Amino acid sequence: MHKSVLIQEIIEALQPHSNGIYIDATVGAGGHATALLKASVPDGQLFGLDQDQSALEIAIRQLAQFGHRVHLFHANFERLAQVAKDHQIPKADGLLLDLGVSSMQLDLPERGFSFQTDGPLDMRMDTTTGPTAADLVNRLPEDELANLIYRYGEERQSRRIARAIVKARPIEHTVELAQVVAKASGFGRSGQAKIHPATRTFQALRIAVNDEIGELERLLEAAPPLLALGGRLVVVSFHSLEDRAVKLAFRRGSVEGTLRILTKHVVRPGEEEVRRNPASRSARLRAAEKRI
């Protein structure tokens, strides 16, 4: 089961209370939502979104114990403003965004996120729409593919990898792609690498398939009007591109006077949490408060 990260730090940042309105824009299996609902007894309200229908179904079961205090929607967080308008969600006292990929998704071979087990190159968070990773791998020109891998994966060998991918087309499965990338990057010739050489390429494809950076930037722009005065926005990111977007948006809001930055420095999980949940090691939390 997926383990939610930085739960205590999120609760401290959002300061949930009774009568509060809270939005979990990436509700997943409901781990953070459960903590928010428990901290806002007896009548705090939780509005949750997720674009992954299978995750949402788990959240429905997980949060059923809270009855009428829970309201869940199948939607991408980018559509939060429209969902709030359509369903008349009140101004929120807290808005949470956890950008991590759930282990529920990674552990399913048919979702195509991981090269640990073989599966189709899909990588879509919402499997009902949009191009797959296979579409990008097999259709993009070599230069565009190299630029994508460099930009979103920060992969220094992006051009060599893109050249190898194009040469090996068609590529339809995760393990097949990982092998092509590993061979292109010279994996195994100079000792064991700390991470698998395909890690950054897979990250880049996942970000591109789901337009993760674009969606995040649009949500950060739309979020302040959804908050009540004094409402708090908390974002948990997992790599430098996401964290940079959050940092810049918060800084811009601070300059404009709409936000007050609450986290002078990024908040990371403690040693004990990393020991219990190694996947949390790259988590980074930033928080801001609506001023006007």
Residue pairs with C-beta under 8 A, 6 or more apart in sequence:
1 29
1 103
1 104
2 28
2 29
2 31
2 102
2 103
2 104
3 31
3 103
3 276
3 277
3 279
3 280
4 28
4 29
4 31
4 32
4 35
4 98
5 98
5 100
5 236
5 269
5 273
5 277
5 279
5 280
5 283
6 236
6 267
6 269
6 273
6 280
6 283
6 285
7 31
7 32
7 35
9 267
9 269
9 285
10 32
10 35
10 96
10 234
10 236
10 285
11 35
11 36
11 39
13 232
13 234
13 262
13 263
13 267
13 285
13 287
14 22
14 36
14 93
14 94
14 96
14 232
14 234
14 287
15 94
15 232
16 22
16 36
16 39
16 40
16 44
16 93
16 94
17 39
17 40
17 44
17 93
18 40
18 41
18 42
18 43
18 44
19 40
19 43
19 44
20 40
20 44
20 45
20 93
20 94
21 44
21 45
21 47
21 89
21 90
21 91
21 92
21 93
21 94
21 228
22 36
22 40
22 44
22 45
22 46
22 47
22 92
22 93
22 94
22 95
22 96
23 46
23 47
23 48
23 49
23 80
23 84
23 89
23 92
23 94
23 95
23 96
23 226
24 32
24 33
24 36
24 46
24 47
24 48
24 49
24 96
24 98
25 48
25 49
25 77
25 80
25 95
25 96
25 97
25 219
26 49
26 50
26 77
26 96
26 97
26 98
26 99
27 33
27 48
27 49
27 50
27 55
27 56
27 59
27 72
28 50
28 52
28 55
28 58
28 59
28 98
28 102
28 104
29 55
29 58
29 59
29 62
29 102
29 104
30 48
30 58
30 59
30 62
30 63
31 62
32 96
32 98
33 46
33 48
33 59
33 62
33 63
33 70
34 62
34 63
36 44
36 46
36 94
36 96
37 44
37 46
37 63
37 66
37 69
37 70
40 46
43 69
44 69
45 69
45 70
45 71
46 63
46 66
46 69
46 70
46 71
47 71
47 72
47 73
47 84
47 87
47 89
47 92
48 59
48 63
48 70
48 71
48 72
48 73
49 72
49 73
49 74
49 75
49 76
49 77
49 79
49 80
49 83
50 56
50 59
50 72
50 74
50 75
51 74
51 75
51 76
51 77
51 125
51 126
52 102
52 105
52 125
52 126
52 127
53 74
53 126
53 127
53 128
54 104
55 102
55 104
55 105
56 72
56 74
58 104
59 72
60 72
63 70
63 72
64 70
71 87
71 89
73 83
73 87
75 83
76 125
76 126
76 215
77 97
77 215
77 219
78 215
78 218
78 219
80 219
80 222
80 223
80 226
81 222
81 225
81 226
83 89
84 226
89 226
90 228
91 226
91 227
91 228
91 231
92 226
92 227
92 228
92 231
93 227
93 228
93 230
93 231
93 232
94 231
94 232
94 233
94 234
95 223
95 226
95 227
95 231
95 232
95 233
95 234
96 234
96 235
96 236
97 216
97 219
97 233
97 234
97 235
97 236
98 236
99 212
99 216
99 235
99 236
99 237
99 238
99 242
100 236
100 238
100 279
100 283
101 113
101 206
101 238
103 279
105 111
105 113
105 125
106 113
106 114
107 114
108 119
109 117
109 118
109 119
109 174
110 119
110 120
110 122
111 119
111 122
111 123
111 124
111 127
112 119
112 120
112 121
112 122
112 123
112 132
112 133
112 134
112 174
113 122
113 123
113 202
113 206
114 174
114 202
115 174
115 175
115 177
115 178
115 196
115 198
115 202
117 174
117 175
118 173
118 174
118 175
118 176
119 173
119 174
120 132
120 134
120 172
120 173
120 174
121 132
121 133
121 134
121 137
121 171
121 172
121 173
121 174
121 177
121 205
122 132
122 133
122 134
123 132
123 133
123 202
123 205
123 206
123 209
123 210
124 130
124 132
124 209
124 210
125 210
126 210
130 209
130 210
131 209
132 209
133 205
133 206
133 209
134 171
134 172
136 145
136 148
136 205
136 208
136 209
137 145
137 165
137 169
137 171
137 177
137 205
138 169
138 170
138 171
138 172
140 148
142 162
142 163
142 166
143 162
145 162
145 165
145 166
146 158
146 159
146 161
146 162
146 163
147 158
148 204
148 205
148 208
149 155
149 158
149 161
149 162
149 200
149 201
149 204
149 205
150 156
150 158
150 159
150 204
151 204
152 203
152 204
152 205
152 207
152 208
152 213
152 241
153 200
153 201
153 202
153 203
153 204
153 207
154 200
154 240
154 241
155 161
155 200
155 201
155 204
157 184
157 185
160 184
160 185
161 180
161 181
161 184
161 185
161 201
163 184
164 180
164 181
164 183
164 184
165 171
165 177
165 180
165 181
165 184
168 176
168 180
171 177
171 180
174 202
177 198
177 201
177 202
178 196
178 198
178 202
181 197
181 198
181 201
182 188
182 196
182 197
182 198
185 197
187 193
187 196
187 197
203 239
206 212
207 213
207 241
212 242
213 241
213 242
213 245
216 242
216 245
216 246
217 245
217 249
220 235
220 245
220 246
220 249
221 249
223 233
224 233
224 253
224 258
224 259
224 290
227 233
227 290
228 290
229 290
229 291
229 292
230 289
230 290
231 289
231 290
232 262
232 287
232 288
232 289
232 290
233 259
233 287
233 288
233 289
233 290
234 285
234 286
234 287
235 246
235 285
235 286
235 287
236 283
236 284
236 285
237 243
237 245
237 246
237 283
237 284
237 286
238 282
238 283
238 284
239 282
243 266
243 284
243 286
246 286
247 266
247 286
250 259
250 261
250 286
250 288
251 261
253 259
253 288
254 260
254 261
254 288
257 291
257 292
258 290
258 291
258 292
259 288
259 289
259 290
259 291
260 288
260 289
260 291
261 286
261 287
261 288
262 287
262 288
262 289
263 285
263 286
263 287
263 288
266 284
266 285
266 286
267 284
267 285
267 286
267 287
268 283
268 284
268 285
269 277
269 280
269 281
269 283
273 280
274 280
274 281
